[in-house]
Amino acid sequence: MTRPVQASERGRFITIEGPEGAGKTTQAQRLEAALRARGIEVRGTREPGGTELGERIRALLLAPAPTPIDPLADALLFSAARRQLVEDVIEPSLAGGTTVICARFADSTRAYQGYGGGLDLAELRRLEEIATGGLEPDLTLLLDLPVEIGLARKAPDDRTRFEEGFDVAFHRRVRNGFLEMAVAEPGRFVVIDATAPPDAVAERIARAVDHLHFPGRGASGEPNDLAMRIHP
């Protein structure tokens, strides 16, 4: 019989956020591999997606649309996918002591549909509370870069509705929204310069993650050494 995991042994919840072209998916995969190599049980996922329902909603949300989609409709769809992901993947993993790395989470809805699309931030917060059940990340890594650089990085076959259907001013509001959230919650956010080479970004992420205590690690004084393992 499996021993129940105590509350203190919950896995850590790490999210990676940022504007388009910041390298979130790549860095999430690198961090997942680095933690696993260190012997930490980890599960990677993404938003929207991560479940059968979430992936179906993802296809609807990211595909080019012939007519604009109302920002509230966007927020509701993202939240539906988020709810399923929390229930099916994130909470069970955390409760079992597994660390979860998620490329995008609720901050993206506030940044895109709130700061970018003009929805009331307090209303989005209430919607977020319903979708997540109050779950918040232990650490949010904000990969930041100028929107012109990020948009230019996107290959033609990797451009979604958000690159094709929204102007630069929208994406600037999104970026500014992320930065405002980081200023408001300095204990959760770490802002990382995503214009740096990928290896430098990965090392900065590793140093930020080193401050977390993972279940079953460090209890005997073992140092957090993720950055050392990336760059010995």
Backbone as CSV, one residue per row, in Angstrom:
resi,resn,N_x,N_y,N_z,CA_x,CA_y,CA_z,C_x,C_y,C_z
1,MET,0.847,-1.195,0.000,0.000,0.000,0.000,0.881,1.243,0.000
2,THR,0.569,2.214,-0.835,1.375,3.417,-0.930,1.134,4.316,0.273
3,ARG,2.220,4.788,0.878,2.096,5.677,2.023,1.560,7.028,1.578
4,PRO,0.535,7.563,2.238,0.009,8.872,1.857,1.082,9.946,1.968
5,VAL,1.066,10.879,1.036,2.037,11.960,1.057,1.526,13.075,1.959
6,GLN,2.359,13.518,2.899,1.983,14.586,3.805,1.941,15.917,3.060
7,ALA,1.230,16.890,3.642,1.098,18.191,3.004,2.459,18.820,2.727
8,SER,3.404,18.611,3.667,4.736,19.195,3.495,5.507,18.547,2.360
9,GLU,5.025,17.411,1.875,5.712,16.691,0.815,5.068,16.894,-0.557
10,ARG,4.149,17.832,-0.636,3.556,18.131,-1.932,4.634,18.531,-2.923
11,GLY,4.387,18.173,-4.170,5.296,18.606,-5.212,5.254,20.116,-5.377
12,ARG,6.246,20.651,-6.057,6.305,22.082,-6.310,5.651,22.381,-7.656
13,PHE,4.965,23.508,-7.728,4.257,23.911,-8.934,4.988,25.107,-9.535
14,ILE,5.596,24.893,-10.694,6.387,25.918,-11.380,5.714,26.248,-12.704
15,THR,5.464,27.527,-12.947,4.899,27.941,-14.223,5.902,28.800,-14.973
16,ILE,5.813,28.736,-16.288,6.677,29.550,-17.156,5.769,30.408,-18.026
17,GLU,5.929,31.715,-17.917,5.068,32.668,-18.593,5.892,33.594,-19.483
18,GLY,5.180,34.380,-20.276,5.856,35.379,-21.084,5.136,35.624,-22.387
19,PRO,5.511,36.695,-23.079,4.896,37.009,-24.367,5.307,36.012,-25.443
20,GLU,4.758,36.191,-26.622,5.035,35.274,-27.736,6.533,35.257,-28.068
21,GLY,7.021,34.066,-28.410,8.394,33.936,-28.868,9.444,33.981,-27.778
22,ALA,9.031,33.875,-26.524,9.990,33.978,-25.420,10.753,32.682,-25.167
23,GLY,10.304,31.575,-25.739,10.987,30.303,-25.546,10.457,29.480,-24.394
24,LYS,9.196,29.684,-24.044,8.609,29.003,-22.891,8.634,27.488,-23.029
25,THR,8.222,26.981,-24.187,8.155,25.528,-24.372,9.542,24.907,-24.280
26,THR,10.505,25.510,-24.955,11.876,24.994,-24.937,12.447,24.979,-23.532
27,GLN,12.271,26.078,-22.802,12.840,26.152,-21.459,12.104,25.256,-20.477
28,ALA,10.801,25.064,-20.675,10.060,24.139,-19.828,10.595,22.717,-19.998
29,GLN,10.873,22.338,-21.232,11.400,21.003,-21.502,12.800,20.838,-20.922
30,ARG,13.619,21.880,-21.023,14.976,21.802,-20.476,14.949,21.695,-18.955
31,LEU,14.083,22.462,-18.329,13.986,22.403,-16.874,13.476,21.048,-16.413
32,GLU,12.496,20.518,-17.116,11.972,19.194,-16.774,13.080,18.148,-16.835
33,ALA,13.872,18.184,-17.903,14.955,17.207,-18.048,16.015,17.388,-16.956
34,ALA,16.315,18.646,-16.610,17.335,18.907,-15.597,16.889,18.432,-14.218
35,LEU,15.630,18.671,-13.874,15.125,18.204,-12.585,15.084,16.679,-12.522
36,ARG,14.671,16.078,-13.613,14.609,14.612,-13.638,16.012,14.017,-13.476
37,ALA,17.000,14.641,-14.122,18.371,14.159,-13.994,18.882,14.292,-12.568
38,ARG,18.322,15.203,-11.817,18.698,15.413,-10.427,17.974,14.456,-9.480
39,GLY,17.093,13.627,-10.039,16.373,12.650,-9.241,15.067,13.140,-8.687
40,ILE,14.562,14.262,-9.211,13.295,14.816,-8.751,12.185,14.332,-9.678
41,GLU,11.123,13.822,-9.091,9.987,13.373,-9.885,9.255,14.601,-10.434
42,VAL,9.090,14.657,-11.727,8.553,15.868,-12.348,7.629,15.503,-13.491
43,ARG,6.627,16.338,-13.698,5.718,16.167,-14.824,5.568,17.500,-15.538
44,GLY,5.735,17.486,-16.848,5.569,18.686,-17.640,4.207,18.709,-18.308
45,THR,3.638,19.901,-18.435,2.363,20.057,-19.125,2.295,21.455,-19.711
46,ARG,1.156,21.795,-20.310,1.046,23.102,-20.958,-0.394,23.583,-20.933
47,GLU,-0.530,24.885,-21.165,-1.855,25.495,-21.299,-1.936,26.258,-22.615
48,PRO,-3.115,26.253,-23.242,-4.167,25.272,-22.982,-3.721,23.900,-23.464
49,GLY,-4.252,22.879,-22.857,-3.886,21.519,-23.254,-3.645,20.656,-22.042
50,GLY,-2.870,19.593,-22.244,-2.503,18.722,-21.147,-3.493,17.626,-20.814
51,THR,-4.719,17.747,-21.338,-5.747,16.715,-21.183,-6.436,16.561,-22.537
52,GLU,-7.241,15.517,-22.664,-7.955,15.335,-23.932,-8.853,16.530,-24.223
53,LEU,-9.609,16.964,-23.216,-10.467,18.129,-23.413,-9.638,19.377,-23.682
54,GLY,-8.568,19.552,-22.910,-7.732,20.735,-23.069,-7.114,20.844,-24.453
55,GLU,-6.699,19.712,-25.012,-6.098,19.755,-26.348,-7.144,20.093,-27.414
56,ARG,-8.374,19.628,-27.213,-9.440,19.983,-28.156,-9.760,21.469,-28.071
57,ILE,-9.778,22.004,-26.851,-10.005,23.437,-26.691,-8.823,24.225,-27.264
58,ARG,-7.613,23.717,-27.091,-6.427,24.378,-27.637,-6.546,24.560,-29.142
59,ALA,-6.996,23.517,-29.808,-7.144,23.607,-31.261,-8.124,24.716,-31.646
60,LEU,-9.193,24.850,-30.879,-10.170,25.907,-31.157,-9.587,27.286,-30.890
61,LEU,-8.851,27.420,-29.801,-8.362,28.730,-29.374,-7.224,29.261,-30.235
62,LEU,-6.369,28.393,-30.719,-5.165,28.847,-31.412,-5.302,28.894,-32.922
63,ALA,-6.284,28.197,-33.464,-6.447,28.204,-34.919,-6.900,29.578,-35.393
64,PRO,-6.418,30.025,-36.552,-6.893,31.303,-37.102,-8.419,31.316,-37.203
65,ALA,-9.023,32.446,-36.830,-10.482,32.562,-36.827,-10.921,33.572,-37.882
66,PRO,-11.978,33.252,-38.644,-12.435,34.182,-39.687,-12.992,35.480,-39.119
67,THR,-13.495,35.444,-37.885,-14.015,36.643,-37.227,-13.430,36.719,-35.816
68,PRO,-13.311,37.916,-35.262,-12.737,38.049,-33.916,-13.552,37.294,-32.872
69,ILE,-12.842,36.740,-31.888,-13.488,36.063,-30.769,-13.531,37.032,-29.593
70,ASP,-14.686,37.125,-28.956,-14.846,38.012,-27.814,-13.854,37.632,-26.711
71,PRO,-13.183,38.620,-26.077,-12.206,38.296,-25.038,-12.781,37.465,-23.892
72,LEU,-14.039,37.701,-23.526,-14.630,36.917,-22.446,-14.832,35.472,-22.881
73,ALA,-15.220,35.265,-24.137,-15.338,33.897,-24.647,-13.986,33.204,-24.601
74,ASP,-12.939,33.936,-24.985,-11.585,33.401,-24.873,-11.284,32.997,-23.432
75,ALA,-11.535,33.909,-22.502,-11.211,33.662,-21.098,-11.962,32.441,-20.557
76,LEU,-13.225,32.305,-20.954,-14.015,31.167,-20.483,-13.484,29.847,-21.041
77,LEU,-13.078,29.864,-22.302,-12.530,28.638,-22.894,-11.194,28.271,-22.260
78,PHE,-10.325,29.253,-22.093,-9.052,28.980,-21.421,-9.295,28.444,-20.010
79,SER,-10.272,29.011,-19.323,-10.554,28.593,-17.954,-11.124,27.188,-17.901
80,ALA,-11.938,26.821,-18.892,-12.467,25.455,-18.944,-11.331,24.450,-19.113
81,ALA,-10.411,24.755,-20.027,-9.260,23.870,-20.214,-8.414,23.811,-18.946
82,ARG,-8.278,24.954,-18.282,-7.470,25.021,-17.055,-8.085,24.176,-15.948
83,ARG,-9.398,24.254,-15.823,-10.062,23.482,-14.773,-9.808,21.985,-14.944
84,GLN,-9.929,21.519,-16.180,-9.706,20.101,-16.437,-8.260,19.713,-16.162
85,LEU,-7.341,20.597,-16.515,-5.926,20.314,-16.285,-5.614,20.248,-14.794
86,VAL,-6.160,21.169,-14.028,-5.939,21.159,-12.577,-6.489,19.874,-11.965
87,GLU,-7.705,19.502,-12.361,-8.358,18.323,-11.770,-7.685,17.021,-12.188
88,ASP,-7.309,16.914,-13.455,-6.803,15.642,-13.975,-5.300,15.455,-13.816
89,VAL,-4.552,16.552,-13.846,-3.093,16.440,-13.923,-2.389,17.143,-12.766
90,ILE,-2.632,18.439,-12.610,-1.791,19.222,-11.708,-1.998,18.838,-10.246
91,GLU,-3.240,18.888,-9.769,-3.474,18.593,-8.355,-3.104,17.154,-7.985
92,PRO,-3.511,16.153,-8.773,-3.101,14.788,-8.408,-1.585,14.617,-8.373
93,SER,-0.884,15.254,-9.309,0.573,15.144,-9.329,1.188,15.798,-8.104
94,LEU,0.762,17.013,-7.787,1.298,17.717,-6.627,1.007,16.951,-5.339
95,ALA,-0.207,16.440,-5.216,-0.579,15.698,-4.013,0.263,14.441,-3.846
96,GLY,0.710,13.866,-4.946,1.540,12.669,-4.886,3.017,12.953,-4.756
97,GLY,3.388,14.225,-4.584,4.794,14.572,-4.401,5.554,14.848,-5.675
98,THR,4.856,14.921,-6.809,5.499,15.188,-8.094,5.493,16.682,-8.383
99,THR,6.629,17.199,-8.787,6.720,18.598,-9.186,6.133,18.756,-10.581
100,VAL,5.375,19.822,-10.796,4.731,20.081,-12.077,5.315,21.357,-12.680
101,ILE,5.706,21.268,-13.949,6.148,22.434,-14.715,5.114,22.677,-15.792
102,CYS,4.506,23.853,-15.786,3.439,24.154,-16.739,3.812,25.379,-17.573
103,ALA,3.860,25.196,-18.885,4.085,26.315,-19.795,2.764,27.067,-19.951
104,ARG,2.666,28.202,-19.307,1.499,29.077,-19.171,0.525,28.526,-18.122
105,PHE,-0.115,29.497,-17.454,-1.166,29.160,-16.496,-2.078,30.383,-16.397
106,ALA,-2.679,30.608,-15.250,-3.711,31.642,-15.131,-3.196,33.049,-15.399
107,ASP,-1.908,33.314,-15.141,-1.370,34.647,-15.421,-1.534,35.025,-16.884
108,SER,-1.486,34.037,-17.775,-1.637,34.334,-19.199,-3.022,34.874,-19.528
109,THR,-4.051,34.349,-18.860,-5.397,34.855,-19.115,-5.515,36.310,-18.670
110,ARG,-4.941,36.620,-17.498,-4.971,38.012,-17.065,-4.186,38.912,-18.015
111,ALA,-3.047,38.411,-18.496,-2.223,39.233,-19.386,-2.893,39.443,-20.740
112,TYR,-3.398,38.372,-21.339,-3.940,38.456,-22.701,-5.360,39.009,-22.736
113,GLN,-6.252,38.404,-21.967,-7.651,38.839,-22.035,-7.919,40.042,-21.120
114,GLY,-7.082,40.226,-20.091,-7.234,41.359,-19.195,-6.491,42.580,-19.704
115,TYR,-5.172,42.567,-19.534,-4.376,43.706,-19.976,-4.452,43.905,-21.493
116,GLY,-4.410,42.805,-22.233,-4.454,42.935,-23.693,-5.837,43.200,-24.231
117,GLY,-6.828,42.422,-23.753,-8.179,42.500,-24.303,-9.119,43.436,-23.583
118,GLY,-8.716,43.966,-22.440,-9.518,44.965,-21.749,-10.546,44.445,-20.771
119,LEU,-10.549,43.142,-20.469,-11.499,42.623,-19.484,-11.118,43.079,-18.078
120,ASP,-12.119,43.182,-17.227,-11.911,43.607,-15.848,-11.044,42.586,-15.116
121,LEU,-9.953,43.059,-14.522,-9.014,42.145,-13.876,-9.606,41.471,-12.647
122,ALA,-10.458,42.186,-11.921,-11.087,41.585,-10.744,-12.008,40.443,-11.153
123,GLU,-12.740,40.623,-12.254,-13.605,39.540,-12.742,-12.780,38.345,-13.181
124,LEU,-11.659,38.602,-13.842,-10.797,37.495,-14.259,-10.222,36.770,-13.044
125,ARG,-9.939,37.499,-11.990,-9.453,36.872,-10.764,-10.494,35.921,-10.184
126,ARG,-11.760,36.335,-10.217,-12.827,35.464,-9.706,-12.964,34.223,-10.577
127,LEU,-12.865,34.404,-11.878,-12.925,33.267,-12.791,-11.745,32.333,-12.560
128,GLU,-10.586,32.907,-12.322,-9.387,32.116,-12.034,-9.565,31.290,-10.768
129,GLU,-10.149,31.889,-9.749,-10.372,31.184,-8.489,-11.262,29.963,-8.693
130,ILE,-12.296,30.123,-9.526,-13.188,29.002,-9.808,-12.452,27.903,-10.561
131,ALA,-11.702,28.297,-11.576,-11.031,27.312,-12.444,-9.920,26.565,-11.719
132,THR,-9.188,27.264,-10.845,-8.025,26.649,-10.206,-8.309,26.120,-8.819
133,GLY,-9.476,26.474,-8.249,-9.741,26.087,-6.871,-8.794,26.749,-5.882
134,GLY,-8.230,27.892,-6.282,-7.301,28.611,-5.415,-5.849,28.198,-5.562
135,LEU,-5.560,27.270,-6.468,-4.184,26.829,-6.661,-3.344,27.943,-7.280
136,GLU,-2.181,28.209,-6.686,-1.240,29.188,-7.218,0.138,28.557,-7.336
137,PRO,0.926,28.990,-8.296,2.276,28.431,-8.445,3.164,28.772,-7.258
138,ASP,4.101,27.887,-6.974,5.150,28.198,-6.003,6.166,29.151,-6.599
139,LEU,6.361,29.062,-7.902,7.328,29.903,-8.595,6.843,30.131,-10.022
140,THR,6.891,31.386,-10.455,6.558,31.711,-11.841,7.774,32.358,-12.486
141,LEU,8.249,31.738,-13.541,9.391,32.242,-14.302,8.855,33.036,-15.486
142,LEU,9.074,34.342,-15.476,8.583,35.206,-16.543,9.715,35.466,-17.522
143,LEU,9.609,34.864,-18.701,10.602,35.071,-19.751,10.195,36.315,-20.524
144,ASP,10.957,37.363,-20.368,10.577,38.670,-20.906,11.475,39.087,-22.058
145,LEU,10.865,39.681,-23.070,11.600,40.238,-24.202,10.702,41.221,-24.942
146,PRO,11.280,42.159,-25.705,10.453,43.073,-26.491,9.567,42.303,-27.462
147,VAL,8.341,42.775,-27.647,7.389,42.009,-28.452,7.839,41.892,-29.897
148,GLU,8.528,42.902,-30.416,8.964,42.824,-31.815,9.953,41.681,-32.012
149,ILE,10.827,41.482,-31.032,11.784,40.380,-31.121,11.065,39.044,-31.017
150,GLY,10.150,38.933,-30.067,9.430,37.679,-29.884,8.603,37.299,-31.098
151,LEU,7.873,38.261,-31.657,7.040,37.965,-32.829,7.896,37.580,-34.023
152,ALA,9.068,38.201,-34.158,9.947,37.877,-35.287,10.530,36.481,-35.181
153,ARG,10.567,35.935,-33.979,11.099,34.588,-33.799,10.137,33.500,-34.279
154,LYS,8.873,33.823,-34.378,7.871,32.802,-34.705,7.920,32.444,-36.186
155,ALA,8.145,31.168,-36.465,8.153,30.704,-37.853,6.740,30.781,-38.432
156,PRO,6.620,30.933,-39.745,5.288,31.050,-40.352,4.348,29.902,-39.997
157,ASP,4.877,28.687,-39.893,4.016,27.540,-39.590,3.793,27.368,-38.083
158,ASP,4.320,28.290,-37.280,4.157,28.223,-35.828,3.359,29.417,-35.308
159,ARG,2.755,30.157,-36.203,2.002,31.341,-35.814,0.544,30.964,-35.553
160,THR,0.020,31.404,-34.423,-1.349,31.102,-34.038,-2.240,32.320,-34.270
161,ARG,-3.483,32.189,-33.856,-4.423,33.309,-33.966,-3.918,34.543,-33.236
162,PHE,-3.146,34.339,-32.181,-2.688,35.481,-31.389,-1.552,36.241,-32.068
163,GLU,-0.810,35.604,-32.938,0.160,36.346,-33.748,-0.486,36.943,-34.989
164,GLU,-1.409,36.195,-35.585,-2.003,36.627,-36.853,-3.104,37.677,-36.668
165,GLY,-3.853,37.591,-35.569,-5.049,38.412,-35.454,-4.956,39.609,-34.527
166,PHE,-3.797,39.832,-33.895,-3.661,40.931,-32.942,-2.454,41.783,-33.306
167,ASP,-2.602,43.104,-33.133,-1.530,44.009,-33.535,-0.445,44.107,-32.458
168,VAL,0.629,44.837,-32.808,1.763,44.973,-31.893,1.345,45.672,-30.602
169,ALA,0.425,46.627,-30.691,-0.029,47.339,-29.497,-0.656,46.372,-28.496
170,PHE,-1.426,45.416,-28.992,-2.016,44.396,-28.118,-0.915,43.629,-27.398
171,HIS,0.088,43.180,-28.138,1.154,42.384,-27.541,1.988,43.203,-26.566
172,ARG,2.116,44.501,-26.809,2.811,45.353,-25.838,2.015,45.450,-24.542
173,ARG,0.703,45.534,-24.649,-0.120,45.562,-23.434,0.014,44.246,-22.666
174,VAL,0.078,43.148,-23.401,0.265,41.838,-22.769,1.585,41.798,-22.003
175,ARG,2.648,42.218,-22.671,3.963,42.211,-22.014,3.946,43.099,-20.773
176,ASN,3.406,44.304,-20.913,3.353,45.208,-19.767,2.523,44.617,-18.628
177,GLY,1.469,43.876,-18.992,0.665,43.218,-17.970,1.452,42.187,-17.194
178,PHE,2.215,41.370,-17.903,3.059,40.390,-17.215,4.016,41.091,-16.250
179,LEU,4.645,42.172,-16.712,5.609,42.875,-15.876,4.934,43.520,-14.664
180,GLU,3.721,44.035,-14.842,2.985,44.591,-13.704,2.679,43.511,-12.673
181,MET,2.294,42.331,-13.138,2.032,41.234,-12.205,3.297,40.836,-11.451
182,ALA,4.430,40.843,-12.153,5.691,40.485,-11.507,6.058,41.492,-10.425
183,VAL,5.811,42.774,-10.687,6.085,43.802,-9.676,5.165,43.626,-8.475
184,ALA,3.910,43.263,-8.738,2.925,43.111,-7.658,3.187,41.876,-6.805
185,GLU,3.825,40.838,-7.360,4.074,39.590,-6.625,5.544,39.188,-6.732
186,PRO,6.440,39.968,-6.148,7.873,39.664,-6.283,8.284,38.368,-5.610
187,GLY,7.491,37.890,-4.658,7.829,36.635,-4.005,7.567,35.406,-4.855
188,ARG,6.735,35.564,-5.870,6.398,34.426,-6.744,7.098,34.512,-8.088
189,PHE,7.237,35.701,-8.629,7.786,35.876,-9.971,9.301,36.056,-9.945
190,VAL,9.952,35.484,-10.946,11.336,35.808,-11.275,11.345,36.199,-12.746
191,VAL,11.781,37.420,-13.033,11.813,37.912,-14.413,13.179,37.596,-15.018
192,ILE,13.159,36.986,-16.186,14.386,36.528,-16.838,14.447,37.122,-18.236
193,ASP,15.603,37.648,-18.607,15.804,38.245,-19.924,15.840,37.148,-20.985
194,ALA,14.766,37.060,-21.769,14.666,36.003,-22.779,15.355,36.358,-24.078
195,THR,16.003,37.540,-24.146,16.809,37.852,-25.335,18.185,37.206,-25.238
196,ALA,18.542,36.704,-24.067,19.835,36.044,-23.879,19.853,34.706,-24.622
197,PRO,21.038,34.147,-24.883,21.113,32.821,-25.510,20.391,31.776,-24.658
198,PRO,19.847,30.739,-25.300,19.079,29.725,-24.560,19.819,29.119,-23.372
199,ASP,21.139,28.879,-23.506,21.885,28.302,-22.390,21.924,29.258,-21.204
200,ALA,22.066,30.555,-21.480,22.096,31.543,-20.400,20.730,31.644,-19.724
201,VAL,19.658,31.562,-20.519,18.314,31.577,-19.954,18.108,30.350,-19.061
202,ALA,18.544,29.180,-19.542,18.395,27.947,-18.768,19.154,28.027,-17.451
203,GLU,20.336,28.626,-17.457,21.114,28.749,-16.222,20.420,29.696,-15.250
204,ARG,19.869,30.797,-15.756,19.155,31.735,-14.880,17.923,31.060,-14.273
205,ILE,17.222,30.266,-15.073,16.075,29.520,-14.555,16.524,28.557,-13.462
206,ALA,17.629,27.863,-13.706,18.126,26.899,-12.724,18.433,27.569,-11.402
207,ARG,19.005,28.752,-11.445,19.344,29.451,-10.204,18.083,29.890,-9.461
208,ALA,17.058,30.251,-10.211,15.790,30.613,-9.568,15.138,29.390,-8.926
209,VAL,15.178,28.267,-9.620,14.552,27.050,-9.117,15.325,26.471,-7.931
210,ASP,16.625,26.745,-7.862,17.441,26.247,-6.755,16.929,26.682,-5.393
211,HIS,16.148,27.747,-5.343,15.655,28.243,-4.061,14.461,27.428,-3.541
212,LEU,13.913,26.565,-4.382,12.789,25.736,-3.951,13.297,24.487,-3.235
213,HIS,12.546,24.076,-2.223,12.833,22.798,-1.581,11.893,21.752,-2.161
214,PHE,12.468,20.694,-2.717,11.670,19.657,-3.345,11.445,18.497,-2.384
215,PRO,10.289,17.821,-2.484,10.007,16.686,-1.598,11.113,15.649,-1.661
216,GLY,11.574,15.252,-0.464,12.588,14.213,-0.409,13.990,14.683,-0.709
217,ARG,14.175,16.006,-0.929,15.504,16.518,-1.255,15.888,17.584,-0.246
218,GLY,17.106,17.607,0.135,17.625,18.671,0.969,17.362,18.518,2.454
219,ALA,16.623,17.466,2.869,16.306,17.326,4.283,17.560,17.082,5.122
220,SER,18.596,16.477,4.527,19.827,16.195,5.263,20.901,17.229,4.976
221,GLY,20.486,18.378,4.440,21.445,19.423,4.166,22.010,19.363,2.760
222,GLU,21.492,18.505,1.935,21.973,18.410,0.556,21.740,19.737,-0.154
223,PRO,22.768,20.302,-0.799,22.590,21.605,-1.435,21.732,21.503,-2.678
224,ASN,21.042,22.578,-2.960,20.365,22.683,-4.249,21.431,22.976,-5.288
225,ASP,21.553,22.125,-6.284,22.693,22.245,-7.205,22.265,22.141,-8.661
226,LEU,21.037,22.557,-8.977,20.572,22.424,-10.352,21.416,23.233,-11.315
227,ALA,21.749,24.464,-10.934,22.563,25.303,-11.819,23.933,24.657,-12.042
228,MET,24.505,24.064,-11.005,25.793,23.389,-11.148,25.690,22.218,-12.103
229,ARG,24.555,21.527,-12.092,24.393,20.377,-12.976,24.225,20.810,-14.427
230,ILE,23.653,21.997,-14.640,23.541,22.486,-16.011,24.868,22.990,-16.528
231,HIS,25.598,23.698,-15.662,26.916,24.232,-16.035,27.925,23.847,-14.958
232,PRO,28.455,22.610,-15.017,29.394,22.168,-13.977,30.706,22.974,-14.012
